[in-house]
Amino acid sequence: MKGTIKVILIIVVVIGLASYFFLDKFADGLKPTHRQFELVSSDNKSRLYIKTENWGVTGDSQQTIITSDNEDKFEIDSTRQILFFADLNPFYISKAMTH
């Protein structure tokens, strides 16, 4: 009887730990991801930054800002930045433009 209780207790602990680590990794996947692209003028005097933030279970929700601030933070200030909302991509380029 005591042996059966120990086995059940060990199984419950193993399943609990496995569930904890799985849910912890799953929650990390739900955090927003950030990317930044730098655009440099032809005279190399001015720069614009395109910053994106993706979130959602599949990462298909996105905010994009165009700004002149080179900050690591993704903070929206609609008085100084251009803001876009998109589902998958901030810009769609046709095949005719890629050739």
Contacts in CASP RR format, 6 or more apart in sequence:
PFRMAT RR
TARGET T0000
AUTHOR 0000-0000-0000
METHOD contacts of the structure
MODEL  1
MKGTIKVILIIVVVIGLASYFFLDKFADGLKPTHRQFELVSSDNKSRLYI
KTENWGVTGDSQQTIITSDNEDKFEIDSTRQILFFADLNPFYISKAMTH
30 55 0 8 1.000
30 56 0 8 1.000
30 57 0 8 1.000
31 55 0 8 1.000
32 53 0 8 1.000
32 54 0 8 1.000
32 55 0 8 1.000
32 74 0 8 1.000
33 53 0 8 1.000
33 54 0 8 1.000
33 55 0 8 1.000
33 59 0 8 1.000
34 51 0 8 1.000
34 52 0 8 1.000
34 53 0 8 1.000
34 74 0 8 1.000
35 51 0 8 1.000
35 52 0 8 1.000
35 54 0 8 1.000
36 49 0 8 1.000
36 50 0 8 1.000
36 51 0 8 1.000
36 52 0 8 1.000
36 72 0 8 1.000
37 49 0 8 1.000
37 50 0 8 1.000
37 51 0 8 1.000
38 47 0 8 1.000
38 48 0 8 1.000
38 49 0 8 1.000
38 70 0 8 1.000
39 47 0 8 1.000
39 48 0 8 1.000
39 49 0 8 1.000
39 50 0 8 1.000
40 46 0 8 1.000
40 47 0 8 1.000
41 47 0 8 1.000
46 68 0 8 1.000
47 68 0 8 1.000
47 70 0 8 1.000
48 66 0 8 1.000
48 67 0 8 1.000
48 68 0 8 1.000
49 66 0 8 1.000
49 67 0 8 1.000
49 68 0 8 1.000
49 69 0 8 1.000
49 70 0 8 1.000
50 64 0 8 1.000
50 65 0 8 1.000
50 66 0 8 1.000
50 90 0 8 1.000
51 64 0 8 1.000
51 65 0 8 1.000
51 66 0 8 1.000
51 67 0 8 1.000
51 74 0 8 1.000
52 62 0 8 1.000
52 63 0 8 1.000
52 64 0 8 1.000
52 90 0 8 1.000
53 62 0 8 1.000
53 63 0 8 1.000
53 64 0 8 1.000
53 74 0 8 1.000
54 60 0 8 1.000
54 61 0 8 1.000
54 62 0 8 1.000
55 61 0 8 1.000
55 62 0 8 1.000
60 87 0 8 1.000
60 88 0 8 1.000
61 87 0 8 1.000
62 85 0 8 1.000
62 86 0 8 1.000
62 87 0 8 1.000
62 88 0 8 1.000
62 89 0 8 1.000
62 90 0 8 1.000
63 74 0 8 1.000
63 76 0 8 1.000
63 83 0 8 1.000
63 84 0 8 1.000
63 85 0 8 1.000
63 86 0 8 1.000
64 83 0 8 1.000
64 84 0 8 1.000
64 85 0 8 1.000
64 86 0 8 1.000
64 90 0 8 1.000
65 74 0 8 1.000
65 76 0 8 1.000
65 81 0 8 1.000
65 82 0 8 1.000
65 83 0 8 1.000
65 84 0 8 1.000
66 81 0 8 1.000
66 82 0 8 1.000
66 84 0 8 1.000
67 80 0 8 1.000
67 81 0 8 1.000
67 82 0 8 1.000
69 80 0 8 1.000
69 81 0 8 1.000
76 83 0 8 1.000
84 90 0 8 1.000
END
